[in-house]
């Protein structure tokens, strides 16, 4: 069958050419491109080049070139269909079955793109007309005029119920296409469909190829119910997987090696006006998993730019929780916070482009922002408060799935905690060394007794591999029940979203399911109580195995399964969450002490570890 171009473009956007080619050719970075020895001819000097920006490869020794599909066809002898099917599987793209309906849908998509292009023309014409005077004044006040307004396609939707509808009808656009494109509001109780956007400054939203797929409208009236209004979900627009200005930012981001992520359209345009054209923005909501994946495919260490106020900090902290399971060596986030609670547009207009560039030129690493988040959340005056802070820190670090990076994060957090809580060393002649004996009689990590060195008690290799010092595999029943309850009782997520987000889950399936559930909640995709819950949404995200795992592990927890009363499920969930939080604290302590004992040994550490394990067992007996 002939797959629709939109499917092929989706596959290519998810798989960089360098990643596909790099499995067969050893590539080295060469400026904006990658280079390597030709896979088609024996050679000593590289003549094979890959350009991720152009989504293409070039072999100058043989004269061949192409994309990821043709590369597999050339080196493995696959047919085009086989290459598409293999790469679609790797990219996580579902291929449609060959049906007449598929071709009809693809033709309809083309019609939607055409309608959106005509809508851009209409909005731009109206901005220049007599009805657009107030909109022009607004844009002049923001500095969004001339070449900037043209480049970003800014326009105006007049306060007419049928202005756009009549314009498109005059261009032979069917009413059904206008409705499906999200340009009109229609329904069984609306006899005559009318324009969705009225009396708003219009910002076209494009896909990665630069095709307009949606609009964002900024209200001019102070009485408008929504200051900003986006297009609804359509066959060509999916809000959670689209970034404003992505099509224009790709090349400059590739050139400079980084990308700014700001909070809105006007902020993105302000950064561009300041000479920072490598900038994108989510569409009025928190960053989603799909958007973060798009950003990481483009650059390894994007910079998230937020206002320095409380709202900006909350947005940054949500981004950290989203990113932690996915960070790894050479893949992370950096942050910059603008002073005085200003956003990029405020700073550009009040202080100028140079001040804005200076404010974002020294981003901070994720590890620093994560540490400060937990330090600033509550007072740290008592041992209990400090222990709670430590628990939260190491709980957050536990979400990192890359084991090497997780180890370095733990070490970094210990060093920061020690530097913050360390008491001033006594210098009165009664230091620890003198209490235990003079420095001449001390040995490293042990002591001399009667002239002989006595090493500390240490963990044997067998003990290090035992259950005493190793983590428990699988999903625990309580973790599974906490997640399963949220899946089958969506009201739990609405009532306890913050507690759910802060629980420390050890298993990867539980963390992945929680991230997906919180992402659905952030989008507003919460089903009603009594329906099928979040199951279908999770299956569509490829989390079927994780759902089955938690269902199996929590099979005796009847309250977590569908069919029960919500009030009973909520009470049981809260009790389980309380117990889990207490056990998580003990697990964090056990991890810390067991690692310390494995490295440094010592009878005191061993006894401390045994006591912590006994406390955990006592807690488990309460269930």
Secondary structure, DSSP 8 states (H G I E B T S, - for coil): ----HHHHHHHHHHS-HHHHHTTTS--EEETTEEEE--SSS--SS--EEEETTTTEEEETTTTEEE-HHHHHHHHH---HHHHHHHHHHHHT-------HHHHHHHHHHHHHHHHHHHHHHHHHHHHHSGGGHHHHHHHHHHT--THHHHHTT-EEE-S-SSHHHHHHHHTT--HHHHHHTTSEEEETTEEEEEES--SEEEEEEE-TTS-EEEEEEEE-STT-S-SEEE---BTTB-GGG--BTHHHHHHHHHHHT--EEESSHHHHHHHHHTT---EEE-SSS---HHHHHHHHHH-SEEEEEEESSHHHHHHHHHHHHHHHTT-BTTBEEEEEEEGGG--HHHHHHHH-HHHHHHHTSS-EEHHHHHHHHHHTSS---SHHHHHHHHHHHHHHHTT---HHHHHHHHHHHHHHHHHHH------SS--HHHHH--GGGEETTEEEETTEEEE-----HHHHHSTTTS---S--HHHHHHHHHHHH-HHHHHHHHHHHHH----SHHHHHHHHHHHHHHHHT----TTS-TTHHHHHHTT-HHHHHHHHHHTTT-GGGSTTS-HHHHHHHHHHHHHHHHHHHHHHHHHHHHHHHHHHH--HHHHHHHHHHHHHHHHHHTT-
